[in-house]
Amino acid sequence: MDQSNACACCRGSTLEGRIPAIAFGRRRRLQAPSGVCGRRAERSRWERCTHNDCSEYRYALLHGRLVVALSTESMRPLTEDQTRLVFEKLAGYLGNNIKLLVDRPDDEYCFRLNKSRVFYGPVRLVRQATRVSKDALVCFGVCVGKFTHSGKFRVEITFLDYLGNYALAKVWLKKSSEMSFLYGNHVVKGGVARLTEGVAQRQAVVVYNEDDIPMGFGVMARSAVECGAAGPEDLVVLNQADLGLYLREEAHLSAAAP
């Protein structure tokens, strides 16, 4: 990349100096924050930096003066590494069905990152969400999951409907085990009504009740072959998320639920 044309965040340094600006109806000087683009617009229209991971810094030329407005958007497309992490995690549940999330006949859908959370929704909705300030924007579309402080991606219960529609590996619970699972407990062999044939150990699965309603998801503690020889109290599915989280972690999920 040509460093002379690169934005401040791409160079790894902040924009030096102050920019004279007219903002919010009165003239004042704004300190350019870290990671904003310092390139001037060549035409009198709104522009934005197109560099990866660059904060969306908007500017325009009006009457010969530089008019500056800090972007109210915090959401952006995922980077290549972030996209890989998200798709690898979802592929564990969906396999090749993951393409059904992107190639949809009804509308054009995309993934966007807002703070540490990844959202999935139609492009037309994402465009509308750009008009909301980053402090006021709570959610748009459906929350897929979030990136942890260590950089790992974790799927949230808010994406259960899509996992339930396209999942490859499934486990159905007996009615007597539904409440135990919704309280956050793991699934034992005695609570399993049936499961997908050929499921491997550590494979991601979606958990349903006997009415085919998705209740959560987790990973297999044993393969389907090992489950045949397991005792009634042996663990079969390790609970990673269930619908009971909407009550147990209401404050946490309030920022992710649609």
Secondary structure as a PSIPRED ss2 file (coil, helix, strand):
# PSIPRED VFORMAT (PSIPRED V4.0)

   1 M C   1.000  0.000  0.000
   2 D C   1.000  0.000  0.000
   3 Q C   1.000  0.000  0.000
   4 S C   1.000  0.000  0.000
   5 N C   1.000  0.000  0.000
   6 A C   1.000  0.000  0.000
   7 C C   1.000  0.000  0.000
   8 A H   0.000  1.000  0.000
   9 C H   0.000  1.000  0.000
  10 C H   0.000  1.000  0.000
  11 R H   0.000  1.000  0.000
  12 G C   1.000  0.000  0.000
  13 S C   1.000  0.000  0.000
  14 T C   1.000  0.000  0.000
  15 L C   1.000  0.000  0.000
  16 E C   1.000  0.000  0.000
  17 G C   1.000  0.000  0.000
  18 R E   0.000  0.000  1.000
  19 I E   0.000  0.000  1.000
  20 P E   0.000  0.000  1.000
  21 A E   0.000  0.000  1.000
  22 I E   0.000  0.000  1.000
  23 A E   0.000  0.000  1.000
  24 F C   1.000  0.000  0.000
  25 G C   1.000  0.000  0.000
  26 R E   0.000  0.000  1.000
  27 R E   0.000  0.000  1.000
  28 R E   0.000  0.000  1.000
  29 R E   0.000  0.000  1.000
  30 L E   0.000  0.000  1.000
  31 Q E   0.000  0.000  1.000
  32 A C   1.000  0.000  0.000
  33 P C   1.000  0.000  0.000
  34 S C   1.000  0.000  0.000
  35 G C   1.000  0.000  0.000
  36 V C   1.000  0.000  0.000
  37 C C   1.000  0.000  0.000
  38 G C   1.000  0.000  0.000
  39 R C   1.000  0.000  0.000
  40 R C   1.000  0.000  0.000
  41 A C   1.000  0.000  0.000
  42 E C   1.000  0.000  0.000
  43 R C   1.000  0.000  0.000
  44 S C   1.000  0.000  0.000
  45 R C   1.000  0.000  0.000
  46 W C   1.000  0.000  0.000
  47 E E   0.000  0.000  1.000
  48 R C   1.000  0.000  0.000
  49 C C   1.000  0.000  0.000
  50 T C   1.000  0.000  0.000
  51 H C   1.000  0.000  0.000
  52 N C   1.000  0.000  0.000
  53 D C   1.000  0.000  0.000
  54 C C   1.000  0.000  0.000
  55 S C   1.000  0.000  0.000
  56 E C   1.000  0.000  0.000
  57 Y C   1.000  0.000  0.000
  58 R E   0.000  0.000  1.000
  59 Y E   0.000  0.000  1.000
  60 A E   0.000  0.000  1.000
  61 L E   0.000  0.000  1.000
  62 L E   0.000  0.000  1.000
  63 H C   1.000  0.000  0.000
  64 G C   1.000  0.000  0.000
  65 R E   0.000  0.000  1.000
  66 L E   0.000  0.000  1.000
  67 V E   0.000  0.000  1.000
  68 V E   0.000  0.000  1.000
  69 A E   0.000  0.000  1.000
  70 L C   1.000  0.000  0.000
  71 S C   1.000  0.000  0.000
  72 T C   1.000  0.000  0.000
  73 E C   1.000  0.000  0.000
  74 S C   1.000  0.000  0.000
  75 M E   0.000  0.000  1.000
  76 R E   0.000  0.000  1.000
  77 P C   1.000  0.000  0.000
  78 L C   1.000  0.000  0.000
  79 T C   1.000  0.000  0.000
  80 E H   0.000  1.000  0.000
  81 D H   0.000  1.000  0.000
  82 Q H   0.000  1.000  0.000
  83 T H   0.000  1.000  0.000
  84 R H   0.000  1.000  0.000
  85 L H   0.000  1.000  0.000
  86 V H   0.000  1.000  0.000
  87 F H   0.000  1.000  0.000
  88 E H   0.000  1.000  0.000
  89 K H   0.000  1.000  0.000
  90 L H   0.000  1.000  0.000
  91 A H   0.000  1.000  0.000
  92 G H   0.000  1.000  0.000
  93 Y H   0.000  1.000  0.000
  94 L H   0.000  1.000  0.000
  95 G H   0.000  1.000  0.000
  96 N H   0.000  1.000  0.000
  97 N H   0.000  1.000  0.000
  98 I H   0.000  1.000  0.000
  99 K H   0.000  1.000  0.000
 100 L H   0.000  1.000  0.000
 101 L H   0.000  1.000  0.000
 102 V H   0.000  1.000  0.000
 103 D C   1.000  0.000  0.000
 104 R C   1.000  0.000  0.000
 105 P C   1.000  0.000  0.000
 106 D C   1.000  0.000  0.000
 107 D C   1.000  0.000  0.000
 108 E C   1.000  0.000  0.000
 109 Y E   0.000  0.000  1.000
 110 C E   0.000  0.000  1.000
 111 F E   0.000  0.000  1.000
 112 R E   0.000  0.000  1.000
 113 L E   0.000  0.000  1.000
 114 N E   0.000  0.000  1.000
 115 K C   1.000  0.000  0.000
 116 S C   1.000  0.000  0.000
 117 R E   0.000  0.000  1.000
 118 V E   0.000  0.000  1.000
 119 F E   0.000  0.000  1.000
 120 Y E   0.000  0.000  1.000
 121 G E   0.000  0.000  1.000
 122 P E   0.000  0.000  1.000
 123 V H   0.000  1.000  0.000
 124 R H   0.000  1.000  0.000
 125 L H   0.000  1.000  0.000
 126 V H   0.000  1.000  0.000
 127 R H   0.000  1.000  0.000
 128 Q H   0.000  1.000  0.000
 129 A H   0.000  1.000  0.000
 130 T C   1.000  0.000  0.000
 131 R C   1.000  0.000  0.000
 132 V C   1.000  0.000  0.000
 133 S C   1.000  0.000  0.000
 134 K C   1.000  0.000  0.000
 135 D C   1.000  0.000  0.000
 136 A C   1.000  0.000  0.000
 137 L C   1.000  0.000  0.000
 138 V C   1.000  0.000  0.000
 139 C C   1.000  0.000  0.000
 140 F C   1.000  0.000  0.000
 141 G C   1.000  0.000  0.000
 142 V E   0.000  0.000  1.000
 143 C E   0.000  0.000  1.000
 144 V E   0.000  0.000  1.000
 145 G E   0.000  0.000  1.000
 146 K E   0.000  0.000  1.000
 147 F E   0.000  0.000  1.000
 148 T C   1.000  0.000  0.000
 149 H C   1.000  0.000  0.000
 150 S C   1.000  0.000  0.000
 151 G C   1.000  0.000  0.000
 152 K C   1.000  0.000  0.000
 153 F E   0.000  0.000  1.000
 154 R E   0.000  0.000  1.000
 155 V E   0.000  0.000  1.000
 156 E C   1.000  0.000  0.000
 157 I H   0.000  1.000  0.000
 158 T H   0.000  1.000  0.000
 159 F H   0.000  1.000  0.000
 160 L H   0.000  1.000  0.000
 161 D H   0.000  1.000  0.000
 162 Y H   0.000  1.000  0.000
 163 L H   0.000  1.000  0.000
 164 G H   0.000  1.000  0.000
 165 N H   0.000  1.000  0.000
 166 Y H   0.000  1.000  0.000
 167 A C   1.000  0.000  0.000
 168 L C   1.000  0.000  0.000
 169 A C   1.000  0.000  0.000
 170 K E   0.000  0.000  1.000
 171 V E   0.000  0.000  1.000
 172 W E   0.000  0.000  1.000
 173 L E   0.000  0.000  1.000
 174 K C   1.000  0.000  0.000
 175 K H   0.000  1.000  0.000
 176 S H   0.000  1.000  0.000
 177 S H   0.000  1.000  0.000
 178 E H   0.000  1.000  0.000
 179 M H   0.000  1.000  0.000
 180 S H   0.000  1.000  0.000
 181 F H   0.000  1.000  0.000
 182 L H   0.000  1.000  0.000
 183 Y C   1.000  0.000  0.000
 184 G C   1.000  0.000  0.000
 185 N C   1.000  0.000  0.000
 186 H C   1.000  0.000  0.000
 187 V E   0.000  0.000  1.000
 188 V E   0.000  0.000  1.000
 189 K H   0.000  1.000  0.000
 190 G H   0.000  1.000  0.000
 191 G H   0.000  1.000  0.000
 192 V E   0.000  0.000  1.000
 193 A E   0.000  0.000  1.000
 194 R E   0.000  0.000  1.000
 195 L E   0.000  0.000  1.000
 196 T C   1.000  0.000  0.000
 197 E C   1.000  0.000  0.000
 198 G C   1.000  0.000  0.000
 199 V C   1.000  0.000  0.000
 200 A C   1.000  0.000  0.000
 201 Q C   1.000  0.000  0.000
 202 R C   1.000  0.000  0.000
 203 Q C   1.000  0.000  0.000
 204 A E   0.000  0.000  1.000
 205 V E   0.000  0.000  1.000
 206 V E   0.000  0.000  1.000
 207 V E   0.000  0.000  1.000
 208 Y E   0.000  0.000  1.000
 209 N C   1.000  0.000  0.000
 210 E C   1.000  0.000  0.000
 211 D C   1.000  0.000  0.000
 212 D C   1.000  0.000  0.000
 213 I C   1.000  0.000  0.000
 214 P E   0.000  0.000  1.000
 215 M E   0.000  0.000  1.000
 216 G E   0.000  0.000  1.000
 217 F E   0.000  0.000  1.000
 218 G E   0.000  0.000  1.000
 219 V E   0.000  0.000  1.000
 220 M E   0.000  0.000  1.000
 221 A C   1.000  0.000  0.000
 222 R C   1.000  0.000  0.000
 223 S C   1.000  0.000  0.000
 224 A H   0.000  1.000  0.000
 225 V H   0.000  1.000  0.000
 226 E H   0.000  1.000  0.000
 227 C H   0.000  1.000  0.000
 228 G H   0.000  1.000  0.000
 229 A H   0.000  1.000  0.000
 230 A C   1.000  0.000  0.000
 231 G C   1.000  0.000  0.000
 232 P C   1.000  0.000  0.000
 233 E C   1.000  0.000  0.000
 234 D C   1.000  0.000  0.000
 235 L E   0.000  0.000  1.000
 236 V E   0.000  0.000  1.000
 237 V E   0.000  0.000  1.000
 238 L E   0.000  0.000  1.000
 239 N E   0.000  0.000  1.000
 240 Q E   0.000  0.000  1.000
 241 A E   0.000  0.000  1.000
 242 D E   0.000  0.000  1.000
 243 L C   1.000  0.000  0.000
 244 G C   1.000  0.000  0.000
 245 L H   0.000  1.000  0.000
 246 Y H   0.000  1.000  0.000
 247 L H   0.000  1.000  0.000
 248 R H   0.000  1.000  0.000
 249 E C   1.000  0.000  0.000
 250 E H   0.000  1.000  0.000
 251 A H   0.000  1.000  0.000
 252 H H   0.000  1.000  0.000
 253 L H   0.000  1.000  0.000
 254 S C   1.000  0.000  0.000
 255 A C   1.000  0.000  0.000
 256 A C   1.000  0.000  0.000
 257 A C   1.000  0.000  0.000
 258 P C   1.000  0.000  0.000
